[in-house]
Amino acid sequence: AVLRASLAGEAGALLVAALGRDAELREIQLIVSEPGAAAQDVHSDSNWSADAPRLVTMFVALHDLLDERMGPTFFWPNTHAPREGEIWRPPTASLAAERRSVWYALRAGDAVLMDACTWHRGGANTSETRRFLLAASFVAAADGGGVPRLGDFV
């Protein structure tokens, strides 16, 4: 129900525009950050390839995430694909230190969409509150017969 509600609005429309209604649900998970959890290393969930189908993850806040001390997800904008004349580079701590990261204050039910090649990390949870996110990843149509499709939810 949470996934269907999250995809009923703008997030679903954006995913359909990016991947098509036949995009497959690749993964769904609950991400929990306990109080005292350390920050993750900067990473991407995929490596860029001109031939690979696009993979997009939607993070849905299951409660208000308004305080940076809760360890929100930090994103490095414009790291999902190579810029003109460059090659895509996988994230490293030193490369990430050269760029600006952002995080988004979210209300319960708000969603953030991320290309799986985007550099990101979960921040340190220095609050006394658990942080919960629902993460659902969709991949542009492949041949996984019988799997749920984006069109099943929007």
DSSP file (Angstrom, degrees, kcal/mol; ACC not computed):
  #  RESIDUE AA STRUCTURE BP1 BP2  ACC     N-H-->O    O-->H-N    N-H-->O    O-->H-N    TCO  KAPPA ALPHA  PHI   PSI    X-CA   Y-CA   Z-CA
    1    1 A A     >        0   0    0      0, 0.0     4,-2.6     0, 0.0     5,-0.2   0.000 360.0 360.0 360.0 -39.8    0.0    0.0    0.0
    2    2 A V  H  >  +     0   0    0      2,-0.2     4,-2.5     1,-0.2     5,-0.2   0.921 360.0  47.4 -64.2 -43.5    2.9    2.4    0.8
    3    3 A L  H  > S+     0   0    0      2,-0.2     4,-1.9     1,-0.2    -1,-0.2   0.932 113.1  47.8 -63.9 -45.7    4.5    1.7   -2.5
    4    4 A R  H  > S+     0   0    0      1,-0.2     4,-0.7     2,-0.2    -2,-0.2   0.914 113.2  48.3 -62.1 -42.8    1.3    2.2   -4.5
    5    5 A A  H >< S+     0   0    0     -4,-2.6     3,-0.7     1,-0.2     4,-0.4   0.897 111.1  50.7 -64.8 -40.1    0.5    5.4   -2.6
    6    6 A S  H 3< S+     0   0    0     -4,-2.5     3,-0.5     1,-0.2     6,-0.5   0.836 113.0  45.6 -66.6 -32.5    4.0    6.7   -3.2
    7    7 A L  H 3< S+     0   0    0     -4,-1.9    -1,-0.2     1,-0.2    -2,-0.2   0.518  92.5  82.0 -88.8  -5.5    3.8    6.0   -6.9
    8    8 A A  S << S+     0   0    0     -4,-0.7    -1,-0.2    -3,-0.7    -2,-0.2   0.735  96.4  37.4 -72.3 -21.2    0.3    7.4   -7.4
    9    9 A G  S  > S-     0   0    0     -3,-0.5     4,-1.8    -4,-0.4     3,-0.3   0.157 120.6 -38.9-106.9-139.6    1.6   11.0   -7.6
   10   10 A E  H  > S+     0   0    0      1,-0.2     4,-2.7     2,-0.2     5,-0.2   0.841 127.5  59.2 -62.0 -37.7    4.5   12.9   -9.1
   11   11 A A  H  > S+     0   0    0     -5,-0.4     4,-2.3     1,-0.2    -1,-0.2   0.923 107.6  46.8 -60.1 -43.8    7.1   10.2   -8.3
   12   12 A G  H  > S+     0   0    0     -6,-0.5     4,-2.5    -3,-0.3    -1,-0.2   0.911 111.8  50.5 -63.7 -42.4    5.2    7.6  -10.3
   13   13 A A  H  X S+     0   0    0     -4,-1.8     4,-2.2     1,-0.2    -2,-0.2   0.901 111.3  48.8 -63.3 -40.8    4.8    9.9  -13.2
   14   14 A L  H  X S+     0   0    0     -4,-2.7     4,-2.1     2,-0.2    -1,-0.2   0.904 111.4  49.4 -66.2 -41.0    8.6   10.7  -13.2
   15   15 A L  H  X>S+     0   0    0     -4,-2.3     4,-3.1    -5,-0.2     5,-0.7   0.917 110.5  50.0 -64.5 -42.2    9.5    7.0  -13.0
   16   16 A V  H  X5S+     0   0    0     -4,-2.5     4,-1.8     1,-0.2    -2,-0.2   0.920 111.4  49.5 -61.0 -42.7    7.2    6.2  -16.0
   17   17 A A  H  <5S+     0   0    0     -4,-2.2    -1,-0.2     1,-0.2    -2,-0.2   0.880 118.3  39.4 -63.5 -37.5    8.8    9.1  -18.0
   18   18 A A  H  <5S+     0   0    0     -4,-2.1    -2,-0.2    -5,-0.1    -1,-0.2   0.849 136.7  11.5 -80.8 -35.5   12.3    7.8  -17.2
   19   19 A L  H  <5S-     0   0    0     -4,-3.1   122,-0.6    -5,-0.2    -3,-0.2   0.633  99.4-117.8-121.6 -20.6   11.8    4.1  -17.4
   20   20 A G    ><< -     0   0    0     -4,-1.8     3,-1.7    -5,-0.7   130,-0.2   0.001  36.1 -79.3  91.4 156.6    8.4    3.3  -19.0
   21   21 A R  T 3  S+     0   0    0      1,-0.3   130,-2.7   129,-0.1   131,-0.3   0.713 126.2  63.2 -65.3 -21.4    5.4    1.5  -17.6
   22   22 A D  T 3  S+     0   0    0    128,-0.2   120,-0.3    -3,-0.2    -1,-0.3   0.414  72.0 130.0 -86.1   3.3    7.1   -1.9  -18.3
   23   23 A A    <   -     0   0    0     -3,-1.7   127,-3.0   118,-0.2     2,-0.3  -0.287  57.8-124.4 -56.7 141.7   10.0   -1.2  -15.9
   24   24 A E  E     -AB 139 149A   0    115,-2.4   115,-2.4   125,-0.2     2,-0.8  -0.684  11.9-117.3 -93.7 141.8   10.5   -4.1  -13.5
   25   25 A L  E     +A  138   0A   0    123,-2.7   113,-0.3    -2,-0.3     3,-0.1  -0.697  38.4 175.6 -71.5 113.3   10.5   -3.9   -9.8
   26   26 A R  E     -     0   0A   0    111,-2.9     2,-0.3    -2,-0.8    -1,-0.2   0.838  57.9  -3.4 -91.3 -38.9   14.1   -5.0   -9.1
   27   27 A E  E     -A  137   0A   0    110,-1.4   110,-3.1     2,-0.0     2,-0.4  -0.993  49.9-171.2-157.5 144.5   14.3   -4.6   -5.3
   28   28 A I  E     +A  136   0A   0     -2,-0.3     2,-0.3   108,-0.2   108,-0.2  -0.988  23.7 156.0-139.0 133.7   12.3   -3.4   -2.4
   29   29 A Q  E     -A  135   0A   0    106,-2.7   106,-3.1    -2,-0.4     2,-0.5  -0.984  40.6-121.5-152.8 160.0   13.7   -3.0    1.1
   30   30 A L  E     -A  134   0A   0     -2,-0.3     2,-0.6   104,-0.2   104,-0.2  -0.940  26.3-154.2-104.1 124.6   13.4   -1.3    4.4
   31   31 A I  E     -A  133   0A   0    102,-3.2   102,-2.1    -2,-0.5     2,-0.5  -0.891  13.0-172.1-102.2 123.3   16.5    0.7    5.4
   32   32 A V  E     -A  132   0A   0     -2,-0.6     2,-0.6   100,-0.2   100,-0.2  -0.959  10.9-168.2-119.1 130.1   16.9    1.2    9.1
   33   33 A S  E     -A  131   0A   0     98,-2.5    98,-2.3    -2,-0.5     3,-0.1  -0.961  16.3-151.0-117.4 112.9   19.5    3.4   10.7
   34   34 A E    >   -     0   0    0     -2,-0.6     3,-2.2    96,-0.2    91,-0.3  -0.424  34.5 -84.8 -77.9 154.1   19.8    2.9   14.5
   35   35 A P  T 3  S+     0   0    0      0, 0.0    91,-0.2     0, 0.0    -1,-0.1  -0.373 120.0  26.0 -55.2 134.8   20.9    5.7   16.8
   36   36 A G  T 3  S+     0   0    0     89,-3.1    90,-0.1    91,-0.3     2,-0.1   0.377  85.7 149.4  89.4  -3.8   24.7    5.7   16.9
   37   37 A A    <   -     0   0    0     -3,-2.2    88,-2.2    88,-0.3    -1,-0.3  -0.400  45.5-123.6 -64.9 136.7   25.0    4.2   13.4
   38   38 A A        -     0   0    0     86,-0.2     2,-0.1     1,-0.1    -1,-0.1  -0.356  31.8 -92.6 -74.8 159.3   28.1    5.4   11.6
   39   39 A A        -     0   0    0     85,-0.1    84,-0.2     1,-0.1    -1,-0.1  -0.423  42.4-117.8 -67.4 146.9   28.0    7.1    8.2
   40   40 A Q        -     0   0    0     82,-2.8     2,-0.2     1,-0.1    -1,-0.1  -0.402  31.4 -99.0 -75.7 161.2   28.3    4.8    5.2
   41   41 A D        -     0   0    0      1,-0.1    81,-0.2    -2,-0.1     2,-0.2  -0.521  50.1 -91.9 -71.4 151.6   31.1    5.2    2.7
   42   42 A V        +     0   0    0     -2,-0.2     2,-0.3    79,-0.1    79,-0.2  -0.486  67.1 150.6 -64.2 134.3   30.2    7.1   -0.4
   43   43 A H  B     -E  120   0B   0     77,-2.6    77,-2.5    -2,-0.2     2,-0.3  -0.939  40.9-130.1-153.9 171.5   29.1    4.6   -3.0
   44   44 A S        -     0   0    0     -2,-0.3    73,-0.2    75,-0.2    75,-0.1  -0.914  18.0-135.6-123.6 158.4   26.8    4.0   -6.0
   45   45 A D  S    S+     0   0    0     71,-2.0     2,-0.3    73,-0.3    72,-0.2   0.492  87.7  16.5 -92.0  -3.7   24.4    1.1   -6.4
   46   46 A S  S    S-     0   0    0     70,-1.1     2,-0.4    72,-0.1    -1,-0.1  -0.965  76.5-114.6-155.9 165.0   25.5    0.5  -10.0
   47   47 A N        -     0   0    0     -2,-0.3     2,-0.1    43,-0.1    70,-0.1  -0.914  39.9-108.3-107.9 137.7   28.2    1.3  -12.4
   48   48 A W        +     0   0    0     -2,-0.4     2,-0.3    69,-0.2    33,-0.1  -0.372  43.7 164.6 -67.9 138.0   27.4    3.5  -15.4
   49   49 A S    >   -     0   0    0      3,-0.1     3,-0.7    -2,-0.1    -2,-0.0  -0.954  39.8-137.9-150.6 135.5   27.4    1.8  -18.8
   50   50 A A  T 3  S+     0   0    0     -2,-0.3    -1,-0.1     1,-0.2    -2,-0.0   0.750 108.1  47.1 -63.4 -22.5   25.9    3.2  -22.0
   51   51 A D  T 3  S+     0   0    0      2,-0.1    -1,-0.2    -3,-0.0    -3,-0.0   0.598  90.4  97.3 -95.9 -13.2   24.5   -0.3  -22.7
   52   52 A A  S <  S-     0   0    0     -3,-0.7    -3,-0.1     1,-0.1     2,-0.1  -0.502  80.9-108.7 -80.2 144.4   23.0   -1.1  -19.3
   53   53 A P        -     0   0    0      0, 0.0     2,-0.1     0, 0.0    -1,-0.1  -0.429  44.6 -97.9 -67.0 147.3   19.3   -0.6  -18.7
   54   54 A R        -     0   0    0    -36,-0.1    86,-2.6    -2,-0.1     2,-0.4  -0.431  36.4-160.8 -70.9 138.8   18.6    2.4  -16.4
   55   55 A L  E     -C  139   0A   0     84,-0.2    61,-3.0    -2,-0.1     2,-0.4  -0.988   8.7-175.1-123.2 124.5   18.0    1.6  -12.7
   56   56 A V  E     -CD 138 115A   0     82,-2.8    82,-2.9    -2,-0.4     2,-0.4  -0.973   9.3-155.1-126.0 135.3   16.2    4.1  -10.5
   57   57 A T  E     -CD 137 114A   0     57,-3.1    57,-2.7    -2,-0.4     2,-0.5  -0.899   3.1-154.5-110.0 137.2   15.6    3.9   -6.8
   58   58 A M  E     -CD 136 113A   0     78,-3.0    78,-2.2    -2,-0.4     2,-0.5  -0.955   6.4-159.2-109.3 122.0   12.8    5.7   -4.9
   59   59 A F  E     -CD 135 112A   0     53,-3.0    53,-2.2    -2,-0.5     2,-0.5  -0.901   8.7-164.9 -99.4 124.9   13.4    6.4   -1.2
   60   60 A V  E     -CD 134 111A   0     74,-3.1    74,-2.5    -2,-0.5     2,-0.4  -0.950  17.5-131.4-114.2 124.3   10.2    7.0    0.7
   61   61 A A  E     -C  133   0A   0     49,-2.5    48,-3.3    -2,-0.5    72,-0.2  -0.595  13.5-166.2 -72.3 126.0   10.3    8.5    4.2
   62   62 A L  S    S+     0   0    0     70,-1.4     2,-0.3    -2,-0.4    -1,-0.1   0.474  77.4   8.6 -92.3  -3.6    8.2    6.5    6.6
   63   63 A H  S    S-     0   0    0     69,-0.4    46,-0.2    44,-0.1     2,-0.1  -0.933 107.7 -61.0-158.4 171.1    8.3    9.3    9.1
   64   64 A D        -     0   0    0     -2,-0.3     2,-0.4    43,-0.1    43,-0.2  -0.407  41.9-171.5 -62.7 131.2    9.5   12.9    9.2
   65   65 A L  B     +H  106   0C   0     41,-3.5    41,-2.1    -2,-0.1    -1,-0.1  -0.754  35.6 133.4-122.8  80.0   13.2   13.2    8.5
   66   66 A L        +     0   0    0     -2,-0.4     2,-0.5    39,-0.2    -1,-0.1   0.510  49.6  75.3-108.9  -8.7   13.8   16.8    9.2
   67   67 A D    >   -     0   0    0     -3,-0.1     3,-2.2     1,-0.1     4,-0.1  -0.931  66.0-147.5-116.3 123.5   17.0   16.7   11.3
   68   68 A E  G >  S+     0   0    0     -2,-0.5     3,-1.8     1,-0.3    58,-0.2   0.753  95.7  73.0 -59.8 -24.1   20.4   16.0    9.9
   69   69 A R  G 3  S+     0   0    0      1,-0.3    57,-1.9     2,-0.1    58,-1.4   0.689  82.5  70.8 -65.0 -16.0   21.3   14.2   13.1
   70   70 A M  G <  S-     0   0    0     -3,-2.2    -1,-0.3    55,-0.2    55,-0.2   0.496 114.0-113.3 -79.1  -2.4   19.1   11.3   12.0
   71   71 A G    <   -     0   0    0     -3,-1.8    52,-0.5    53,-0.4    54,-0.2   0.953  42.8-168.0  75.2  51.9   21.6   10.4    9.3
   72   72 A P        -     0   0    0      0, 0.0    51,-2.1     0, 0.0     2,-0.4  -0.110  33.7 -85.1 -64.5 169.7   19.7   11.2    6.1
   73   73 A T  E     -F  122   0B   0     49,-0.2    31,-0.5    31,-0.2     2,-0.4  -0.649  41.6-150.2 -77.6 129.4   20.9   10.1    2.7
   74   74 A F  E     -F  121   0B   0     47,-3.2    47,-1.8    -2,-0.4     2,-0.3  -0.846  12.0-161.2-100.2 138.6   23.4   12.5    1.2
   75   75 A F  E     -FG 120 102B   0     27,-3.3    27,-2.6    -2,-0.4    45,-0.2  -0.914  17.0-142.8-121.4 146.0   23.5   12.7   -2.6
   76   76 A W    >   -     0   0    0     43,-2.3     3,-0.8    -2,-0.3    43,-0.5  -0.911  32.8-133.0-105.7 102.7   26.3   14.1   -4.9
   77   77 A P  T 3  S+     0   0    0      0, 0.0    23,-0.1     0, 0.0    42,-0.0  -0.151  80.5  15.5 -58.5 148.6   24.3   15.8   -7.8
   78   78 A N  T 3  S+     0   0    0      1,-0.1     3,-0.1     4,-0.0     5,-0.1   0.781  90.2 110.8  61.4  32.7   25.3   15.1  -11.4
   79   79 A T    <   +     0   0    0     -3,-0.8    10,-0.1    40,-0.1    -1,-0.1   0.325  49.7  88.2-111.3   5.5   27.4   12.0  -10.6
   80   80 A H  S    S+     0   0    0     38,-0.1    37,-0.1     1,-0.1    38,-0.1   0.666  98.5  12.2 -80.8 -17.3   25.0    9.5  -12.3
   81   81 A A  S    S-     0   0    0     -3,-0.1    -1,-0.1   -33,-0.1     8,-0.1  -0.979  91.2 -84.1-154.1 158.7   26.5    9.7  -15.8
   82   82 A P        -     0   0    0      0, 0.0     2,-0.2     0, 0.0     6,-0.1  -0.384  40.8-127.2 -67.9 144.8   29.6   11.1  -17.5
   83   83 A R    >   -     0   0    0      4,-0.2     3,-2.6     1,-0.2    -4,-0.0  -0.489  51.6 -64.8 -81.2 162.9   29.6   14.8  -18.4
   84   84 A E  T 3  S+     0   0    0      1,-0.3    -1,-0.2    -2,-0.2     3,-0.1  -0.211 125.2   9.4 -52.5 129.5   30.5   15.6  -22.0
   85   85 A G  T 3  S+     0   0    0      1,-0.3    -1,-0.3    -3,-0.1     2,-0.2   0.461 114.9  93.5  80.8   1.3   34.1   14.7  -22.8
   86   86 A E    <   -     0   0    0     -3,-2.6     2,-0.3     3,-0.0    -1,-0.3  -0.702  69.0-125.2-118.1 170.8   34.5   12.8  -19.5
   87   87 A I        -     0   0    0     -2,-0.2     2,-0.2    -3,-0.1    -4,-0.2  -0.869  35.1-101.8-110.8 153.1   34.2    9.3  -18.3
   88   88 A W        -     0   0    0     -2,-0.3    -8,-0.1    -6,-0.1    -9,-0.0  -0.543  38.1-157.2 -71.9 136.1   32.0    8.2  -15.4
   89   89 A R        -     0   0    0     -2,-0.2     3,-0.1   -10,-0.1    -1,-0.0  -0.945  16.0-121.7-116.3 135.3   34.1    7.6  -12.3
   90   90 A P        -     0   0    0      0, 0.0     5,-0.1     0, 0.0     2,-0.1  -0.416  46.6 -90.9 -67.6 153.0   33.0    5.4   -9.4
   91   91 A P        +     0   0    0      0, 0.0     2,-0.3     0, 0.0   -47,-0.1  -0.348  46.4 174.2 -71.5 144.2   32.9    7.2   -6.1
   92   92 A T     >  -     0   0    0     -3,-0.1     4,-2.7   -49,-0.1     5,-0.2  -0.936  43.9-110.5-135.9 160.8   35.8    7.5   -3.8
   93   93 A A  H  > S+     0   0    0     -2,-0.3     4,-1.9     1,-0.2     5,-0.1   0.897 118.8  49.5 -59.1 -40.5   36.2    9.5   -0.6
   94   94 A S  H  > S+     0   0    0      2,-0.2     4,-0.7     1,-0.2    -1,-0.2   0.908 112.3  46.4 -69.7 -40.1   38.7   11.8   -2.2
   95   95 A L  H >4 S+     0   0    0      1,-0.2     3,-0.9     2,-0.2     4,-0.3   0.913 112.5  51.0 -65.8 -40.5   36.5   12.4   -5.3
   96   96 A A  H >< S+     0   0    0     -4,-2.7     3,-1.5     1,-0.2    -2,-0.2   0.862 102.7  60.2 -64.0 -35.3   33.5   13.0   -3.1
   97   97 A A  H 3< S+     0   0    0     -4,-1.9    -1,-0.2     1,-0.3    -2,-0.2   0.738  99.5  58.0 -65.1 -21.6   35.5   15.5   -1.0
   98   98 A E  T << S+     0   0    0     -3,-0.9     2,-0.3    -4,-0.7    -1,-0.3   0.570 106.3  57.0 -82.9  -9.7   36.0   17.6   -4.1
   99   99 A R  S <  S-     0   0    0     -3,-1.5     2,-0.4    -4,-0.3   -23,-0.0  -0.786  85.7-107.8-123.1 163.3   32.2   18.0   -4.7
  100  100 A R        -     0   0    0     -2,-0.3     2,-0.3   -23,-0.1    -2,-0.1  -0.728  29.2-156.6 -90.6 135.9   29.2   19.2   -2.8
  101  101 A S        -     0   0    0     -2,-0.4     2,-0.3   -25,-0.2   -25,-0.2  -0.750   6.3-160.5-106.1 160.6   26.7   16.8   -1.4
  102  102 A V  B     -G   75   0B   0    -27,-2.6   -27,-3.3    -2,-0.3     2,-0.3  -0.958   6.6-164.5-135.7 154.3   23.0   17.5   -0.5
  103  103 A W        -     0   0    0     -2,-0.3     2,-0.5   -29,-0.2   -29,-0.1  -0.946  17.7-132.2-133.2 159.7   20.4   15.9    1.7
  104  104 A Y        -     0   0    0    -31,-0.5     2,-0.4    -2,-0.3   -31,-0.2  -0.945  10.5-131.9-120.0 127.4   16.6   16.6    1.7
  105  105 A A        -     0   0    0     -2,-0.5     2,-0.4   -39,-0.1   -39,-0.2  -0.633  37.0-166.0 -70.5 127.4   14.4   17.2    4.6
  106  106 A L  B     -H   65   0C   0    -41,-2.1   -41,-3.5    -2,-0.4     2,-0.3  -0.929  18.4-146.5-124.5 142.2   11.4   14.9    4.1
  107  107 A R    >   -     0   0    0     -2,-0.4     3,-2.8   -43,-0.2   -46,-0.3  -0.688  53.1 -72.9 -93.9 157.3    8.0   14.6    5.6
  108  108 A A  T 3  S+     0   0    0      1,-0.3   -46,-0.2    -2,-0.3    -1,-0.1  -0.280 125.5  21.8 -51.2 128.0    6.4   11.1    6.0
  109  109 A G  T 3  S+     0   0    0    -48,-3.3    -1,-0.3     1,-0.4   -47,-0.1   0.177  91.0 129.3  95.5 -16.5    5.4    9.9    2.6
  110  110 A D    <   -     0   0    0     -3,-2.8   -49,-2.5   -49,-0.1    -1,-0.4  -0.379  43.3-153.5 -67.7 151.1    7.8   12.2    0.7
  111  111 A A  E     -D   60   0A   0    -51,-0.2     2,-0.4    -3,-0.1   -51,-0.2  -0.949  14.7-159.2-130.6 149.6   10.0   10.5   -1.9
  112  112 A V  E     -D   59   0A   0    -53,-2.2   -53,-3.0    -2,-0.3     2,-0.4  -0.995  14.5-148.9-123.0 132.1   13.4   11.1   -3.5
  113  113 A L  E     -D   58   0A   0     -2,-0.4     2,-0.4   -55,-0.2   -55,-0.2  -0.846  17.4-177.0-102.2 138.7   14.3    9.4   -6.8
  114  114 A M  E     -D   57   0A   0    -57,-2.7   -57,-3.1    -2,-0.4     2,-0.2  -0.988  29.1-127.2-139.8 127.0   17.9    8.5   -7.5
  115  115 A D  E >   -D   56   0A   0     -2,-0.4     3,-2.2   -59,-0.2   -59,-0.2  -0.542  34.2-122.4 -62.2 136.0   19.6    7.0  -10.6
  116  116 A A  T 3  S+     0   0    0    -61,-3.0   -71,-2.0     1,-0.3   -70,-1.1   0.658 109.3  60.9 -63.5 -15.9   21.5    4.0   -9.2
  117  117 A C  T 3  S+     0   0    0    -62,-0.3    -1,-0.3   -72,-0.2   -69,-0.2   0.581  79.1 113.1 -84.8  -9.5   24.8    5.4  -10.5
  118  118 A T  S <  S-     0   0    0     -3,-2.2   -73,-0.3   -38,-0.1     2,-0.2  -0.394  74.7-116.9 -65.4 134.7   24.5    8.5   -8.4
  119  119 A W        +     0   0    0    -43,-0.5   -43,-2.3   -75,-0.1     2,-0.3  -0.527  53.9 144.9 -68.9 136.8   27.1    8.8   -5.6
  120  120 A H  E     -EF  43  75B   0    -77,-2.5   -77,-2.6   -45,-0.2     2,-0.3  -0.972  26.9-167.9-162.1 170.2   25.4    8.7   -2.2
  121  121 A R  E     - F   0  74B   0    -47,-1.8   -47,-3.2    -2,-0.3     2,-0.4  -0.948  30.3-110.8-162.8 149.7   25.7    7.6    1.4
  122  122 A G  E     - F   0  73B   0     -2,-0.3   -82,-2.8   -49,-0.2   -49,-0.2  -0.712  43.4-127.7 -78.0 133.9   23.6    7.2    4.5
  123  123 A G        -     0   0    0    -51,-2.1     2,-0.2   -52,-0.5    -1,-0.1  -0.251  31.3 -81.1 -78.0 169.2   24.8    9.8    7.1
  124  124 A A        -     0   0    0    -85,-0.1     2,-1.1   -84,-0.1   -53,-0.4  -0.513  38.3-134.5 -68.8 134.7   25.7    9.1   10.7
  125  125 A N        +     0   0    0    -88,-2.2   -89,-3.1   -91,-0.3   -88,-0.3  -0.779  38.2 160.3 -94.1  95.8   22.7    8.8   13.0
  126  126 A T        +     0   0    0    -57,-1.9   -56,-0.2    -2,-1.1    -1,-0.2   0.294  48.2  91.9 -98.2   8.5   23.7   10.9   16.0
  127  127 A S  S    S-     0   0    0    -58,-1.4   -91,-0.3     2,-0.2    -2,-0.0  -0.241  85.3-117.5 -87.6-176.6   20.1   11.3   17.1
  128  128 A E  S    S+     0   0    0    -93,-0.1     2,-0.4    -2,-0.1   -58,-0.1   0.043  87.0  90.1-107.4  23.9   18.2    9.1   19.6
  129  129 A T  S    S-     0   0    0    -95,-0.1    -2,-0.2   -96,-0.0     2,-0.2  -0.958  76.9-120.8-125.0 137.0   15.7    8.1   16.9
  130  130 A R        -     0   0    0     -2,-0.4     2,-0.5   -96,-0.1   -96,-0.2  -0.490  26.4-141.0 -68.4 143.4   15.7    5.2   14.4
  131  131 A R  E     -A   33   0A   0    -98,-2.3   -98,-2.5    -2,-0.2     2,-0.4  -0.940  17.8-169.2-109.8 130.3   15.5    6.3   10.8
  132  132 A F  E     +A   32   0A   0     -2,-0.5   -70,-1.4  -100,-0.2   -69,-0.4  -0.970   9.3 172.5-122.0 133.1   13.3    4.3    8.4
  133  133 A L  E     -AC  31  61A   0   -102,-2.1  -102,-3.2    -2,-0.4     2,-0.5  -0.997  25.0-141.2-132.8 139.8   13.2    4.5    4.6
  134  134 A L  E     -AC  30  60A   0    -74,-2.5   -74,-3.1    -2,-0.4     2,-0.5  -0.890  23.0-164.8 -93.4 129.4   11.4    2.3    2.1
  135  135 A A  E     +AC  29  59A   0   -106,-3.1  -106,-2.7    -2,-0.5     2,-0.4  -0.974  10.7 177.9-120.3 125.9   13.6    1.8   -0.9
  136  136 A A  E     -AC  28  58A   0    -78,-2.2   -78,-3.0    -2,-0.5     2,-0.4  -0.995  10.6-159.6-127.7 127.8   12.1    0.5   -4.2
  137  137 A S  E     -AC  27  57A   0   -110,-3.1  -111,-2.9    -2,-0.4  -110,-1.4  -0.900   5.0-169.4-112.1 135.8   14.3    0.1   -7.3
  138  138 A F  E     -AC  25  56A   0    -82,-2.9   -82,-2.8    -2,-0.4     2,-0.4  -0.962   5.4-157.4-122.1 139.7   12.9   -0.2  -10.8
  139  139 A V  E     -AC  24  55A   0   -115,-2.4  -115,-2.4    -2,-0.4   -84,-0.2  -0.922  33.6 -96.2-116.7 142.3   14.9   -1.2  -13.9
  140  140 A A  S    S-     0   0    0    -86,-2.6  -120,-0.1    -2,-0.4  -117,-0.1  -0.221  74.4 -58.5 -52.5 145.6   14.0   -0.3  -17.5
  141  141 A A  S    S+     0   0    0   -122,-0.6     2,-0.2     1,-0.1    -1,-0.2   0.130  70.9 162.5 -37.0 127.1   12.1   -3.2  -19.1
  142  142 A A        -     0   0    0   -120,-0.3    -1,-0.1    -3,-0.2    -3,-0.0  -0.424  52.4 -85.9-125.7-157.2   14.1   -6.4  -19.1
  143  143 A D  S    S+     0   0    0     -2,-0.2     2,-1.6     1,-0.1    -2,-0.1  -0.120  72.5 131.7-112.5  36.9   13.1  -10.1  -19.6
  144  144 A G    >   -     0   0    0      2,-0.0     3,-1.7     3,-0.0    -1,-0.1  -0.488  47.1-156.4 -88.3  67.9   12.1  -11.0  -16.0
  145  145 A G  T 3  S+     0   0    0     -2,-1.6    -2,-0.1     1,-0.2     0, 0.0  -0.053  70.5  20.6 -46.2 138.6    8.8  -12.6  -16.9
  146  146 A G  T 3  S+     0   0    0      1,-0.3    -1,-0.2     0, 0.0     3,-0.1   0.430  91.2 124.7  83.7  -0.5    6.3  -12.7  -14.1
  147  147 A V  S <  S-     0   0    0     -3,-1.7    -1,-0.3     1,-0.1  -121,-0.1  -0.604  71.6 -91.7 -90.2 154.3    7.8   -9.9  -12.0
  148  148 A P        -     0   0    0      0, 0.0  -123,-2.7     0, 0.0     2,-0.3  -0.334  43.3-149.2 -61.7 145.0    5.8   -6.8  -10.9
  149  149 A R  B >   -B   24   0A   0   -125,-0.2     3,-2.0     1,-0.1     4,-0.4  -0.806  25.3-112.4-115.0 155.8    6.0   -3.9  -13.3
  150  150 A L  G >> S+     0   0    0   -127,-3.0     3,-2.1    -2,-0.3     4,-1.3   0.882 116.9  62.5 -52.8 -41.1    5.9   -0.2  -12.6
  151  151 A G  G 34 S+     0   0    0   -130,-2.7    -1,-0.3     1,-0.3  -129,-0.1   0.694  91.6  66.1 -61.1 -19.3    2.6   -0.1  -14.5
  152  152 A D  G <4 S+     0   0    0     -3,-2.0    -1,-0.3  -131,-0.3    -2,-0.2   0.696 110.2  36.2 -72.1 -18.7    1.1   -2.4  -11.8
  153  153 A F  T <4        0   0    0     -3,-2.1    -2,-0.2    -4,-0.4    -1,-0.2   0.668 360.0 360.0-110.0 -21.9    1.5    0.3   -9.2
  154  154 A V     <        0   0    0     -4,-1.3    -3,-0.1  -133,-0.1    -2,-0.1   0.437 360.0 360.0 -99.7 360.0    0.7    3.6  -11.1
